[in-house]
Amino acid sequence: MTLSGAAELATLLIRIDRDDQAARAVKAASFRKLGYAQINGVWRSWYLSAARELEGFDFIAFARANARAALPLPTWSPPCRHARSSKA
């Protein structure tokens, strides 16, 4: 059986029971092997990301945490409104 065939059969089992950890592990392993074999970067990333998601990785929480950490500290301050220009 091919890796894509194993992933397809695991998909059918996951559709029956979304909490079937054995089926999720089989599908994740298939996707991981398919991803490592890919030359195309987009497909490689898709397979590896799907495998991590099947293993329970929470991409939304990861993105939120990294987005907060990546925000730069404010370095710009607004000009003082109270300063008046002196005209002679």
Sine and cosine of phi, psi and omega as CSV:
sin_phi,cos_phi,sin_psi,cos_psi,sin_omega,cos_omega
0.00,0.00,0.61,-0.79,0.00,-1.00
-0.99,0.15,0.24,-0.97,0.03,-1.00
-0.91,0.41,-0.62,0.78,0.02,-1.00
-0.93,0.37,-0.53,0.85,0.07,-1.00
-0.92,0.39,-0.65,0.76,0.04,-1.00
-0.91,0.42,-0.63,0.77,0.03,-1.00
-0.91,0.41,-0.62,0.78,0.01,-1.00
-0.91,0.41,-0.68,0.73,0.05,-1.00
-0.91,0.42,-0.63,0.78,0.05,-1.00
-0.90,0.43,-0.57,0.82,0.05,-1.00
-0.87,0.48,-0.68,0.74,0.02,-1.00
-0.88,0.47,-0.65,0.76,0.04,-1.00
-0.92,0.39,-0.60,0.80,0.01,-1.00
-0.93,0.36,-0.56,0.83,0.04,-1.00
-0.92,0.40,-0.51,0.86,0.04,-1.00
-0.96,0.27,-0.72,0.69,-0.02,-1.00
-0.69,-0.73,0.97,-0.26,-0.07,-1.00
-0.91,0.41,-0.32,0.95,-0.01,-1.00
-0.99,-0.12,0.21,0.98,-0.01,-1.00
-0.96,0.29,0.99,-0.12,-0.08,-1.00
-0.92,0.38,-0.53,0.85,0.01,-1.00
-0.92,0.39,-0.67,0.74,0.03,-1.00
-0.92,0.40,-0.62,0.78,0.04,-1.00
-0.90,0.43,-0.62,0.78,0.02,-1.00
-0.92,0.40,-0.64,0.77,0.03,-1.00
-0.91,0.43,-0.71,0.71,-0.01,-1.00
-0.91,0.41,-0.65,0.76,0.03,-1.00
-0.90,0.44,-0.67,0.74,0.02,-1.00
-0.91,0.42,-0.63,0.78,0.03,-1.00
-0.91,0.42,-0.72,0.70,0.00,-1.00
-0.90,0.43,-0.62,0.79,0.00,-1.00
-0.90,0.44,-0.69,0.73,0.02,-1.00
-0.92,0.39,-0.63,0.78,0.06,-1.00
-0.90,0.43,-0.63,0.78,0.01,-1.00
-0.92,0.40,-0.68,0.74,0.01,-1.00
-0.91,0.41,-0.44,0.90,-0.02,-1.00
-1.00,0.08,-0.17,0.98,-0.07,-1.00
-0.98,0.20,0.64,-0.77,0.13,-0.99
-1.00,-0.03,-0.61,0.80,-0.01,-1.00
-0.93,0.37,0.82,-0.57,-0.07,-1.00
-0.91,0.42,-0.57,0.82,-0.02,-1.00
-0.92,0.39,-0.74,0.67,0.01,-1.00
-0.91,0.42,-0.63,0.77,0.02,-1.00
-0.86,0.51,-0.74,0.67,0.00,-1.00
-0.89,0.46,-0.65,0.76,-0.02,-1.00
-0.89,0.46,-0.75,0.66,-0.01,-1.00
-0.87,0.48,-0.71,0.70,-0.05,-1.00
-0.94,0.35,-0.60,0.80,0.06,-1.00
-0.92,0.39,-0.66,0.75,0.03,-1.00
-0.90,0.44,-0.61,0.79,0.03,-1.00
-0.90,0.44,-0.68,0.73,0.02,-1.00
-0.91,0.42,-0.62,0.79,0.02,-1.00
-0.91,0.41,-0.64,0.77,0.04,-1.00
-0.90,0.43,-0.49,0.87,0.01,-1.00
-0.99,0.14,-0.03,1.00,0.10,-0.99
0.97,-0.23,0.13,0.99,0.01,-1.00
-0.94,0.33,0.75,-0.67,-0.03,-1.00
-0.99,-0.15,0.99,-0.16,-0.05,-1.00
-0.93,0.37,-0.56,0.83,-0.03,-1.00
-0.91,0.42,-0.74,0.68,0.03,-1.00
-0.90,0.44,-0.62,0.78,0.03,-1.00
-0.90,0.44,-0.69,0.72,0.00,-1.00
-0.91,0.41,-0.65,0.76,0.01,-1.00
-0.89,0.45,-0.70,0.72,-0.01,-1.00
-0.90,0.43,-0.68,0.74,-0.02,-1.00
-0.96,0.29,-0.52,0.86,0.03,-1.00
-0.91,0.40,-0.66,0.75,0.03,-1.00
-0.91,0.41,-0.64,0.77,-0.03,-1.00
-0.95,0.32,-0.46,0.89,-0.06,-1.00
-1.00,0.08,-0.18,0.98,-0.01,-1.00
-0.92,0.39,0.76,-0.65,0.00,-1.00
-0.96,0.27,0.45,-0.89,0.09,-1.00
-0.95,0.32,0.56,-0.83,-0.02,-1.00
-0.92,0.40,0.83,-0.56,0.02,-1.00
-0.93,-0.36,-0.24,0.97,-0.01,-1.00
-0.99,-0.13,0.69,-0.72,0.10,-0.99
-0.83,-0.56,0.61,-0.80,-0.03,-1.00
-0.92,0.38,0.46,-0.89,0.02,-1.00
-0.92,0.39,0.48,-0.88,-0.02,-1.00
-0.95,0.32,0.79,-0.61,-0.04,-1.00
-0.99,0.15,-0.27,0.96,-0.08,-1.00
-1.00,0.07,-0.22,0.98,0.00,-1.00
-0.96,0.29,0.76,-0.65,0.01,-1.00
-0.93,-0.36,0.60,-0.80,0.03,-1.00
-0.99,0.15,0.65,-0.76,-0.01,-1.00
-1.00,-0.08,0.88,-0.48,0.04,-1.00
-0.91,-0.41,0.70,-0.71,-0.02,-1.00
-1.00,-0.06,0.00,0.00,0.00,0.00
